[in-house]
Amino acid sequence: MAASTKKSDFEPLASLSESERKQVLAVMQRAKEFDMKEETKLKNWQPLEGQLTKFTNVMKGWQPRWFLLDPDSGMLEYFEKEEHKKHRPRGSIHLASAVISPSEEDSQTFSVSAANAEVYKLRATSTRERQQWVDRLRQTAEHHSNLANQQQSLPAELQRGVRSQSVSSGGLVTPTSQKPRLSTSENIAPPRLAPPSHRAPVAHPHLIDPFLEVKEYMMEAEDYSHGLTEKINTLPYSGEPICGLDSDMLLLKATSAATLQCLGQCLTMLQQRQKQMRKEAYGITAGGQSSVSASLDMAPRRDSRTKSLAESVHSPVGSFTSACDLPFLLPETNPVVVVDHDEEEEDVAEYKDTDLEGVEEHKSIILHLLSQLKLGMDLTKVVLPTFILERRSLLELFADCMAHPDVFLRITCLSSPEERMMAVLEWYLTSFHAGRQGSIAKKPYNPIIGETFHCSWRIPPEQIGETSGDGGEPYLLSYTAEQVSHHPPVSAFYFECPKKRVCVNASIWTKSKFMGMSIGVVMVGKVVLKLLDFDEEYVFSLPSAYARSILTTPWVEMGDRINMTCPQTNFSAGIIFHTKPFYGGRLHRVSAEVKNGNTGNITCKVQGEWNSSFEFTYTNGNTKTVNVEDNKVWRKRVRPVQKQGDFESRKLWQHVTSALKVGDINTATEHKKFLEERQREGERHRKDTNTAFPTKFFKKVGDAWLYKDML
């Protein structure tokens, strides 16, 4: 029986030669294998669902959620519980261009990073379950990424037609009229375009055209309206419970068209109003000419870069509807401003910004921001809320650390290497309390590349213990700072006093990271203090800072180990900035030891608080107490804003500062975004032209930035 069956199977092949019969049998075997593979692929393309643990936020931690993967739509959705699947999902992301990454923390955790920057951090119950989810998610992401690339390669008119067809047919559209077929080279499902997500476009600011986002919403709405109309038109005109001539259907079509028409008219009115207000802000006359410039609306954005900010309206906070109305300059086109220290005026008051306004008021914004972060995450590219900003640039903050220039210049008056090391240490420890006024943690402006800051101090000779100076004239201590790099954000600054032949050169960049209920800021880079008369260099770094209790009343403390060395004298100092223990302990504690490398002996120990007082204890039993509040705070001398260059800190950030002073957070945010967008456009321009940024005052030597005209 078996023999007869086998014989009948090959009867159609009897007329073939032996070689032809072998070829046919090989083809049949490959077809059988192909069918088996196709069945496996279809099984793998079924929806996948199950319980995973999701990291929600720093407050609630890991929470169990029911996840559902739909390979056809490319959506990964999750619900609070399995029985809630019939309800609206608590969250969802589309997997096109998504990155699925197994974590190195353990064998159960993995993350899903969507194209819209949303990240799901998930944990399976076992290694095997994680691998199953990772494989299926990657398979779905690859499939929909390929479809998205195919759609982007289509002409614009065809893309619009495909989108409309997708809406009208429920999203099941094939790129050709042929029956879709599984690919033999890729483990994917039939090539169908993903259905629309029915979600609004991702919100993001458009600084050049503030109405661009509105236009995108309008185009999306028009597509859906067009699809709705086509769907209604395909309904039969009679004989069905719902027909194309039904009054409700006709009303729906008319309402949709009327709504879109009304929205279009509103958008046109807003655009006309913006143009009119822009003309009024620049004083454009009826003839079309402006006292500031001629028809800025018709001029390209880049053509206005040559205009000076000084020629614009003095108070845009109250006059401009948008920060994009400001002249658009790049730092490369801005000439080097010659600083005349005789034009400088002493600040009317030392900097103080202890106002807590906005922190409590905007706590919900902070909570939302924290929910998007993860422990150890680098915050360099994270845009923080404007209301937590100080009203000064980081370049000016470094200058404020020189609040006791008399203590600094007194270093040059000492005769022995040991005394000079002690004096350098004393100046170093007294410099931080003035740079950080108050206990409230706020963030200075991130300097824009090409931004500069200049100031000086004039110190009478008697203030540093000299009975007579050079004709009794005060010593001039000047400060120059420049933002020399954007990635990484390097700030270079330089102090010098030519008459005392002392200078300080530094290039610092900050690296921030999220630590749960606090934020850590690491200062990367070195500071070099040079005493030219003694041929000595003192090399040290700046301590890390921590913003604590960011959900209540944020406060700042420093914590780090700093080594201060002088290779020429072989003296060194080890400094420890202690962070407050969880229970008990004192705030802002500091300790230090000065060591003579020639003998190996500890010559001095320091204990105290860097923001109040600390005590030097010498080996001979003598002590010296330094109270930072007893030291005179010398105010900076800065040129008035109207005499500053366009990229000097106070002039560059004047509109943001003015808005923050009056509590107008929205306007401050708008002007801040304008400056950041200008910086990004400059980066793109230099990348396109393959040119480096032309720094004005500093040059790069190895990994450090040195002042071009150093003493």
ABEGO torsion letter per residue (X at the ends): XAAAAAAAAAAAAAABBAAAAAAAAAAAAAAAAAAAAAAAAAAAABBBBEBBBBBABAAAEBBBBBBBBBAAAGBBBBBABAAAAABBBABBBBABGBBBBBBAABAABBBBBBAAGBBBBBBBABAAAAAAAAAAAAAAAAAAAAAAAAAAABBAAAAAAAAAAAAAAGGBBBABABBBBBBAABBBBBBBBBBBAGBBBBBBBBAABAAAAAAAAAAAAAAAAAAAAAAAAABBABGBABBAABAAAAAAAAAAAAAAAAAAAAAAAAAAAAAAAAAAAAGBBAAGBBAABBGAAABBAAAAAABBAAABBABAAAABABAAABBBBBAAABBBBBBBAAABBBBABBBBBABABGAAAAAAAAAAAAAABBBGBBAAABBBBAAABBABBAAAAAAAABABAAAAAAAAABABAAAAAAAAAAAAAAAAAAABBEABBBBBBBBBBGBBBBBBBBBBAAAAGBABBBGGBBBBBBBBBBBABAOBBBBBBBBBBAAAGBBBBBBBBBBBBBAGABBBBBBBEBBBBBBAAAGBBBBBBBBBBBBBGAABBBBBBBBBBBBBBBAAAGBBBBBBBBBBBABEEBBGBBBBBBBBAAAGBBABBBBEBAABBBBBBBAAGBBBBBBAAABBBBBBBBBBAAABBAABAAAAAAAAAAAAAAGBAAAAAAAAAAAAAAAAAAAAAAAAAGBBBBBAABBBBEABBBBABBX
